[in-house]
Amino acid sequence: MRVIVCGAGKVGTSIAEQLVNQNNDVTVIDQSQELISKISDEVDLNTIIGSASNPSILEKAGAREADMIIAVTLQDEINMVACQMAHTFFKIPRKIARLRTEDFLNPIWRDLYNADNMPIDLIISPELEVARSIERQLKAPGAYDVVPFLNDEIELLSLVIDDKCPLIDTSLISIHELFQENSDSKKNLRASILGISRDEKLFIPKKQDKLIKSDHVYILVDKNHVKRTMSAFGHDEKPIKKIIIIGGGNIGFNLAKDLEKYQSDISVSIVENNEDRSRYIADQLSSSLVLNGDGLDQDLLDEANIKDADLLLALTNDDETNIIISAVARKNKCESIIIVNNSEYNKLKDVLGISKVVDPRKITVSKILKHIHKGKIESVFAIDNNQAEIIHAQVLKSSKLINKTIEDADFPNGLRVGLIKKENQIIIPDKETKIEIYDEILFLCMSDDIKKAEDLFQVRGEY
């Protein structure tokens, strides 16, 4: 597949690298000589210096033969115009744009983004996606991430094994037997450990592998069994009832708005430094407390009643400020989640004493990946700096998997099937499970084997 990526920043570089690793033909456009030189040194791809909104630059990048354009520059207007040029002059089939301006994302303008006006097939808003990610984590305290699959019927839990986990030094086969020990199959714990990250190296565990402290595990679980699964791994945290948000930008504001609408039992306080912004979000919200001032001011935090808060969210635009806010949270014996845009800080979270880190880049890349794959791929979530993807795919008539058992399906070594939905029933498959038409399969696939996975689920005629 031929793809043009507009923007050589962190998101554009991550997407381009992922596409190149999957043997796609990639060209990156950016106006910065420095960024272009950097990505050229790191990734084997084509580069063009210039504005992606310029049709001659797009033509130079190979737009006449391109299958997809992904516009993720820092300027919304350039991303929008790039997609317009791609459609009008070059008929590029798939157009994805990252938009961050609140006005462009307002639902009242959604009719703008169609073939007759502004032809964008997929709009990505990092701030909205991050707000939703944090909201999901509030439902499962103790999880590093909670990602919905299969119309919210399945959730991916990302957990770190700590001292409280009763499964330390327990083999996976023993854990599986523990999950299935109930004689009533309907009460068996429908949860499947797909991957383990140990010392920043992700691997698919074998039956005899054991969990050790500090392992980062990825578990697919029936949504109805999330609480039981969390408890099995030693996470019995009390429900979140009160949060304080530091930073009333797009992420903090949209999170508060969603919590008021969907989780009214959670009390929300927002601390915003800009007076005009404070006034604006106070007018837009109905039940949240909005305070104007410095999120590092202890008196202001006392006014927000931090002593009774279950969680403090550091959501400012400055990574260093968010890290300091996390330290303030620890001083007040409060858990914290912080936003970091520099992935190097993510690696230092344990040293810095940060409870949880949310990386907007990772969330944005995962959202885009779904629309890159061939085959009947329903959703995708990239994990561990794109070492692997959690994929939901449907088995259609053209699939090579029809009527094969898991054992005979010729899955690559880097693929692990987690859960399957058959005729409205979610099951944990074994080697004798037969794959049938319209089965919904959720699996982990290492990046090196993505092409093989696509081929197994291939829908003829795409691209």
Secondary structure, DSSP 8 states (H G I E B T S, - for coil): -EEEEE--SHHHHHHHHHHHHTT-EEEEEES-HHHHHHHHHHS-SEEEES-TT-HHHHHHTTGGG-SEEEE--S-HHHHHHHHHHHHHTT--SEEEEE---HHHH-GGGGGGSSTTSS--SEEE-HHHHHHHHHHHHHHSTT-SEEEEETTTTEEEEEEE--TT-TTTT-BHHHHHHHHT--SSGGGS--EEEEEEEETTEEE---TT-B--TT-EEEEEEEGGGHHHHHHHTT-------EEEEE--SHHHHHHHHHHHHH-TTSEEEEEES-HHHHHHHHHH-SS-EEEES-TT-HHHHHHTTGGG-SEEEE--S-HHHHHHHHHHHHHTT-EEEEE-SSHHHHHTHHHHT-SEEE-HHHHHHHHHHTTT--SSEEEEEEETTTTEEEEEEE--TT-TTTT-BTTTS---TTEEEEEEEETTEEE---TT-B--TT-EEEEEEEGGGHHHHHHHT--TT--
